[in-house]
């Protein structure tokens, strides 16, 4: 048994998992999971740089996580950084800050590496489950990018494309410095066209339509599941491995894209940091389901973070 700590720093959020890993039994026992919305990718699509205030929010979360890791006495730590820090000109500032706080250098991984970790984390528990046929298509809808992975026991093909809930919101739904409330039909149409172009790109290397089970990861997907189940508050246990039909995803997406900020913020299961970007994230999920012909999405709370933890074991 090895006690490990894994950190996944994405465009919208930074997350920590401290767990005991037992390679002999294939079990990963959670001790602590945390998620903090830091919006590290704020403005990166437009400026090419990480904003000072975004860096400080991220470093504050790192300081909090350092205390948790010390408290649990994790033997190994791995810090993986994804889309936003891959794209930024000043990513050296980010690296220096993380090393100073946590003592490890963030690994700015490629989209393909990100996809490998996501697939491992998401599918490790699915073997033997009824009515979940292989191959799986795992989609990880992040803030700046979406990863597509097709595989059985192992990855067959993977691709990362630059569509995510934050990037699409900033690119298409911001007018005069503010997020449209609600967006116009023209804004939604432009966003949908961008997503479809990204799916065309993904489909060049990943056989999206060959998959028999669609597995959806990350905050946009889990939030759609919470809304679909009408949960009064976010409930990880009820969200993990829930199955949401296409018709319900379409209904929720259409509502999110015509709702106001106040209406979305009133949803009990909605994290405050997702209120302005959830419409874009839901639209990415809907477009994927319609493209692949998936009748439902299997929602997983286990994703890249669990894959990173397994890599330490």
Buried (B, 14 or more C-beta within 10 A) or exposed (E): EBBBBBBBBBBBBBBBBBBBBEEEEEEBEEBBBBBBBBBBBBBBBEEEBBBEEBBEBBBBBBEBBBEBBEEBEBEBBBBBBBBBBBBBEBBEBBBEBBEEBBEBEBBBBEBBBBBBBBBBBBBBBBEEEEEBEBBBBBBBBBBBBBBBBBBEEEBBBBBBBBBBBBBBBBBBBBEEEEBBBBBEEEBBEBBBEBBBEBBEBBBEEBBBEEBEBBBBBBBBBBBBBBBBBEBEEBBEEBBBBBBBBBEBBBBBBBBBBEBEBEBBEEBEBBBEBBBBBBBBBBBBBBBBBBBBEBEBBBBBBBBBBBBBBBBBB
